[in-house]
Amino acid sequence: MLRRQPQHVLSGLVYAAALALSGAFASGASAQQPTPVAPPPRVVAPAPVVAPSPVDTGDAGDPWESTNRAIFGFNQQVDRAVLVPVANAYRTVLPSPVRDMIHDFLQNLNSPIIFANDVLQVQPGLAAETAGRAMINTTIGFGGLFDVAAKMGIPFHTNDLGITLATYGVDSGPYLMLPVLGPSNPRDLFGDVADSFGDPGNIVASDYHKLYASFARGLTSGIDERSRNIESLAEIERTSLDYYATIRSLARQRRAAQIRHQKEDVPNAAPLQGASALPAPVPAKNVAELPANGPAISYRMMSPQPAINSLADLQKSSMAPAAAPQR
């Protein structure tokens, strides 16, 4: 034991000396290293302003907005490549009176469904109007080719099972963007399907195995309605920051007006889901097209205003009482 003790002391001294040398080397190395200097501030050019990409707007009634936007983009491609060219050709080939006859005929075919929903909603006045329109236009209007009832003061109104369900308090559910068909919701989608099965024209076509007649009727109605909204929807798209959100708002406003049985003052964003009444007249493009029997326009020369050369003059002019208009 006494012989091993010097070995332990010697090894301890060697270990302590190694630690001291390593510490001295580290302190010397750190002393030799230059003190880091902060680099001069970099001048960063401002990033170019880029229009934000369409993102979810957080609309509580549109929980599937990302999917709906994708379908909306597909619908836009179909609309530009197929529907708008076909609608333009439809307007080019057929004169306006012929297009109005087709429009009135298709509206007259919808009379049974409209009448049934008028009755379900306990709307005797609307039901009487629908029945009267159907009888007048089918007889005097040559099968509905002419809307004689409108000229007699009986206007057209639309109605369907989706409106009936809304009348009885059924919630619309989340907003839906259907492929090709456009804006909808679960309640209206169910109503459209039920109305199609209860439509007498579709029942007759099915009984005689002429389902192509039902498809042709729906396609013609969609093309006719799209042709009546080409300019209005194009202008809305041109002036909209977010066309998807604008169409969503328009579809909701139009549907709310239909549920209240009020006049629809917004364009139809879903032409393949139902026609509306005749569109508003196209605004005049130049002065020559303005009506000649409009009110006369009068002008009155205003008295000259004093010159404003300083801030004091501006304050005096703003505090001065307004002069009474000359008669």
C-alpha positions as CSV (number, residue, x, y, z in Angstrom):
1,M,0.0,0.0,0.0
2,L,2.9,2.4,0.8
3,R,4.5,1.6,-2.5
4,R,1.4,2.4,-4.6
5,Q,0.8,5.7,-2.9
6,P,3.6,7.6,-4.7
7,Q,2.2,6.3,-8.0
8,H,-1.3,7.8,-7.2
9,V,0.3,11.1,-6.2
10,L,2.4,11.2,-9.3
11,S,-0.5,10.5,-11.6
12,G,-2.6,13.1,-9.8
13,L,0.2,15.7,-10.4
14,V,0.4,14.8,-14.1
15,Y,-3.4,15.1,-14.5
16,A,-3.4,18.5,-12.7
17,A,-0.6,19.7,-14.9
18,A,-2.4,18.6,-18.1
19,L,-5.5,20.5,-17.0
20,A,-3.5,23.6,-16.3
21,L,-1.8,23.4,-19.7
22,S,-5.1,22.9,-21.5
23,G,-6.7,25.8,-19.7
24,A,-3.7,28.1,-20.5
25,F,-3.8,27.0,-24.2
26,A,-7.6,27.7,-24.4
27,S,-7.3,31.1,-22.8
28,G,-4.4,32.0,-25.1
29,A,-6.3,30.9,-28.1
30,S,-9.3,32.9,-27.1
31,A,-7.2,35.9,-26.5
32,Q,-5.7,35.6,-30.0
33,Q,-9.1,35.4,-31.7
34,P,-10.3,38.9,-32.9
35,T,-13.5,40.2,-31.3
36,P,-16.3,39.7,-33.8
37,V,-17.6,42.9,-35.3
38,A,-21.3,43.3,-36.3
39,P,-21.7,43.6,-40.0
40,P,-23.1,46.8,-41.4
41,P,-26.8,46.9,-41.9
42,R,-28.0,45.7,-45.3
43,V,-30.4,47.8,-47.3
44,V,-33.1,45.4,-48.5
45,A,-35.2,46.5,-51.4
46,P,-38.9,46.3,-50.7
47,A,-40.6,43.2,-52.1
48,P,-42.9,43.8,-55.1
49,V,-46.6,44.0,-54.3
50,V,-48.2,40.8,-55.4
51,A,-51.9,40.2,-55.5
52,P,-52.9,37.7,-52.9
53,S,-54.0,34.3,-54.0
54,P,-57.5,33.2,-53.3
55,V,-57.7,31.8,-49.8
56,D,-60.5,30.8,-47.5
57,T,-62.3,33.9,-46.3
58,G,-63.6,32.3,-43.2
59,D,-67.3,32.4,-44.2
60,A,-69.3,30.4,-41.7
61,G,-71.7,29.2,-44.3
62,D,-69.0,27.9,-46.6
63,P,-67.0,25.3,-44.6
64,W,-65.8,23.6,-47.7
65,E,-64.5,26.7,-49.4
66,S,-61.3,25.3,-50.7
67,T,-63.1,22.4,-52.5
68,N,-65.8,24.8,-53.7
69,R,-63.2,27.2,-55.1
70,A,-61.5,24.3,-57.0
71,I,-64.9,23.3,-58.5
72,F,-65.6,27.0,-59.3
73,G,-62.3,27.2,-61.2
74,F,-63.4,24.1,-63.2
75,N,-66.8,25.7,-63.9
76,Q,-65.1,28.8,-65.1
77,Q,-63.1,26.9,-67.7
78,V,-66.3,25.1,-68.9
79,D,-68.1,28.4,-69.0
80,R,-65.4,30.1,-71.1
81,A,-64.8,27.1,-73.4
82,V,-68.3,25.9,-73.9
83,L,-71.2,27.8,-72.3
84,V,-70.4,31.3,-73.4
85,P,-69.4,30.4,-77.0
86,V,-72.6,28.4,-77.3
87,A,-74.7,31.2,-75.7
88,N,-73.2,33.7,-78.1
89,A,-73.9,31.5,-81.1
90,Y,-77.5,31.0,-79.8
91,R,-77.9,34.8,-79.8
92,T,-76.3,35.2,-83.2
93,V,-78.3,32.5,-85.0
94,L,-81.7,33.2,-83.4
95,P,-83.2,36.6,-83.5
96,S,-84.5,38.2,-80.3
97,P,-88.2,37.4,-80.9
98,V,-87.5,33.7,-81.5
99,R,-85.4,33.6,-78.3
100,D,-88.2,35.2,-76.4
101,M,-90.6,32.6,-77.7
102,I,-88.3,29.8,-76.5
103,H,-87.9,31.5,-73.2
104,D,-91.7,31.9,-72.7
105,F,-92.3,28.3,-73.8
106,L,-89.8,26.9,-71.3
107,Q,-91.3,29.0,-68.5
108,N,-94.8,27.8,-69.4
109,L,-93.6,24.2,-69.1
110,N,-92.5,24.9,-65.5
111,S,-96.0,26.0,-64.5
112,P,-97.1,22.6,-62.9
113,I,-94.1,22.6,-60.5
114,I,-94.6,26.3,-59.7
115,F,-98.3,25.8,-59.1
116,A,-97.7,22.8,-56.8
117,N,-95.2,24.7,-54.7
118,D,-97.5,27.7,-54.5
119,V,-100.2,25.4,-53.1
120,L,-97.7,23.7,-50.7
121,Q,-96.7,27.1,-49.4
122,V,-100.4,28.1,-48.9
123,Q,-100.1,31.0,-51.3
124,P,-103.5,31.2,-52.9
125,G,-102.7,34.5,-54.7
126,L,-99.6,33.1,-56.3
127,A,-101.3,29.8,-57.1
128,A,-104.1,31.7,-58.9
129,E,-101.6,33.7,-60.9
130,T,-99.7,30.6,-61.9
131,A,-102.9,28.8,-63.0
132,G,-104.2,31.8,-64.8
133,R,-100.9,32.3,-66.6
134,A,-100.8,28.6,-67.6
135,M,-104.3,28.7,-69.1
136,I,-103.9,32.0,-70.9
137,N,-100.5,31.3,-72.3
138,T,-101.3,27.7,-73.3
139,T,-104.4,28.8,-75.2
140,I,-104.1,32.3,-76.4
141,G,-100.3,32.2,-76.3
142,F,-100.1,29.2,-78.7
143,G,-98.8,26.6,-76.2
144,G,-96.8,29.2,-74.2
145,L,-94.8,30.6,-77.1
146,F,-96.1,34.1,-76.2
147,D,-96.4,35.5,-72.7
148,V,-99.8,37.0,-73.2
149,A,-100.5,36.8,-69.4
150,A,-97.6,39.2,-68.7
151,K,-99.1,41.8,-71.1
152,M,-102.4,41.4,-69.2
153,G,-100.7,42.3,-65.9
154,I,-100.1,38.8,-64.5
155,P,-96.3,38.6,-64.0
156,F,-94.2,35.5,-63.9
157,H,-92.7,34.2,-60.6
158,T,-90.6,31.2,-60.0
159,N,-91.1,28.6,-57.2
160,D,-89.7,25.2,-56.4
161,L,-89.4,22.7,-53.6
162,G,-86.3,24.4,-52.2
163,I,-88.2,27.5,-51.6
164,T,-91.1,25.5,-50.0
165,L,-88.7,23.8,-47.6
166,A,-87.2,27.2,-46.7
167,T,-90.7,28.5,-46.1
168,Y,-91.2,25.7,-43.5
169,G,-87.9,26.5,-41.8
170,V,-85.6,23.9,-43.3
171,D,-82.1,25.3,-43.1
172,S,-80.1,25.6,-46.3
173,G,-77.0,23.9,-45.0
174,P,-73.5,24.7,-46.2
175,Y,-72.8,26.5,-49.4
176,L,-72.1,24.1,-52.3
177,M,-70.5,24.7,-55.7
178,L,-71.8,22.0,-58.0
179,P,-69.8,21.0,-61.1
180,V,-71.2,22.8,-64.1
181,L,-74.5,23.6,-62.3
182,G,-73.0,26.2,-60.1
183,P,-74.0,27.6,-56.6
184,S,-76.4,25.6,-54.5
185,N,-76.9,24.0,-51.1
186,P,-78.1,20.7,-49.8
187,R,-81.7,21.9,-49.3
188,D,-82.0,23.3,-52.9
189,L,-80.2,20.4,-54.4
190,F,-82.7,18.0,-52.8
191,G,-85.5,20.2,-54.0
192,D,-84.2,20.3,-57.6
193,V,-84.0,16.5,-57.7
194,A,-87.4,16.1,-56.2
195,D,-88.9,18.6,-58.6
196,S,-87.4,16.9,-61.6
197,F,-89.0,13.6,-60.6
198,G,-92.4,15.3,-60.1
199,D,-92.3,17.4,-63.3
200,P,-95.1,16.2,-65.6
201,G,-93.0,16.8,-68.7
202,N,-90.2,14.6,-67.3
203,I,-92.7,11.9,-66.3
204,V,-94.2,11.8,-69.8
205,A,-90.7,11.6,-71.4
206,S,-89.8,8.8,-69.0
207,D,-93.0,6.8,-69.8
208,Y,-92.3,7.0,-73.5
209,H,-88.6,6.3,-73.0
210,K,-87.7,9.8,-74.4
211,L,-85.3,10.9,-71.6
212,Y,-83.3,12.8,-74.2
213,A,-86.2,15.3,-74.3
214,S,-85.8,16.1,-70.7
215,F,-82.0,16.6,-71.2
216,A,-82.6,18.8,-74.2
217,R,-85.2,20.9,-72.3
218,G,-82.7,21.5,-69.4
219,L,-79.8,22.2,-71.7
220,T,-81.9,24.7,-73.8
221,S,-83.1,26.4,-70.7
222,G,-79.5,26.7,-69.4
223,I,-78.2,28.1,-72.7
224,D,-81.1,30.6,-72.9
225,E,-80.5,31.8,-69.4
226,R,-76.8,32.1,-69.9
227,S,-77.3,34.1,-73.0
228,R,-79.3,36.6,-71.0
229,N,-76.5,37.1,-68.4
230,I,-73.3,37.3,-70.6
231,E,-72.6,41.0,-70.2
232,S,-73.8,41.3,-66.6
233,L,-71.6,38.4,-65.3
234,A,-68.7,39.5,-67.4
235,E,-68.8,43.0,-65.9
236,I,-69.1,41.6,-62.4
237,E,-66.1,39.4,-63.0
238,R,-64.1,42.3,-64.4
239,T,-64.8,44.5,-61.4
240,S,-64.6,41.9,-58.7
241,L,-61.6,41.5,-56.4
242,D,-62.7,38.0,-55.6
243,Y,-65.1,36.6,-58.2
244,Y,-65.8,33.5,-56.2
245,A,-66.9,35.4,-53.2
246,T,-69.0,37.8,-55.4
247,I,-70.8,35.0,-57.1
248,R,-71.5,33.4,-53.7
249,S,-73.0,36.6,-52.4
250,L,-75.1,37.1,-55.6
251,A,-76.4,33.6,-55.4
252,R,-77.4,34.0,-51.8
253,Q,-79.1,37.4,-52.5
254,R,-81.0,36.0,-55.4
255,R,-82.2,33.0,-53.5
256,A,-83.3,35.1,-50.5
257,A,-85.3,37.3,-52.9
258,Q,-87.0,34.2,-54.4
259,I,-87.8,32.8,-50.9
260,R,-89.5,36.1,-50.0
261,H,-91.2,36.1,-53.5
262,Q,-89.6,39.5,-54.3
263,K,-88.3,40.7,-57.6
264,E,-84.9,39.4,-58.5
265,D,-82.6,42.4,-59.1
266,V,-79.3,40.4,-59.4
267,P,-78.1,38.3,-62.4
268,N,-78.5,34.6,-62.3
269,A,-75.2,33.0,-61.3
270,A,-76.5,29.5,-61.8
271,P,-78.3,29.5,-65.2
272,L,-78.6,25.7,-65.4
273,Q,-80.6,25.6,-62.2
274,G,-83.6,27.6,-63.3
275,A,-84.7,30.5,-65.4
276,S,-85.8,33.9,-64.3
277,A,-87.9,36.6,-65.8
278,L,-86.7,38.7,-68.7
279,P,-83.5,40.5,-68.1
280,A,-83.2,44.2,-67.5
281,P,-82.7,46.3,-70.6
282,V,-79.1,46.7,-71.8
283,P,-77.8,50.2,-70.9
284,A,-77.2,52.7,-73.7
285,K,-73.7,52.7,-75.1
286,N,-73.8,56.3,-76.5
287,V,-75.9,59.4,-76.4
288,A,-77.7,58.5,-79.6
289,E,-79.3,55.5,-77.9
290,L,-80.7,57.5,-75.0
291,P,-84.5,57.9,-75.0
292,A,-85.6,61.0,-76.8
293,N,-88.6,61.5,-74.5
294,G,-86.6,61.8,-71.3
295,P,-86.8,64.8,-69.0
296,A,-85.0,68.0,-70.2
297,I,-81.7,68.8,-68.6
298,S,-81.2,72.4,-67.4
299,Y,-78.0,74.1,-66.4
300,R,-77.5,77.1,-64.1
301,M,-74.4,79.3,-64.1
302,M,-72.9,79.5,-60.6
303,S,-71.5,82.8,-59.3
304,P,-67.7,83.0,-59.4
305,Q,-65.9,82.1,-56.3
306,P,-63.2,84.3,-54.8
307,A,-59.7,83.2,-55.4
308,I,-58.0,81.2,-52.6
309,N,-54.3,82.0,-52.4
310,S,-53.5,81.2,-48.8
311,L,-54.6,79.1,-45.8
312,A,-56.3,82.2,-44.3
313,D,-58.4,82.6,-47.5
314,L,-59.4,79.0,-47.3
315,Q,-60.5,79.4,-43.7
316,K,-62.5,82.5,-44.5
317,S,-64.3,80.8,-47.4
318,S,-65.2,77.8,-45.4
319,M,-66.6,80.0,-42.5
320,A,-68.5,82.3,-44.8
321,P,-72.3,81.6,-44.9
322,A,-73.6,80.0,-48.0
323,A,-75.4,82.4,-50.4
324,A,-79.1,81.8,-51.0
325,P,-79.8,80.1,-54.4
326,Q,-81.0,82.4,-57.1
327,R,-84.5,81.8,-58.4
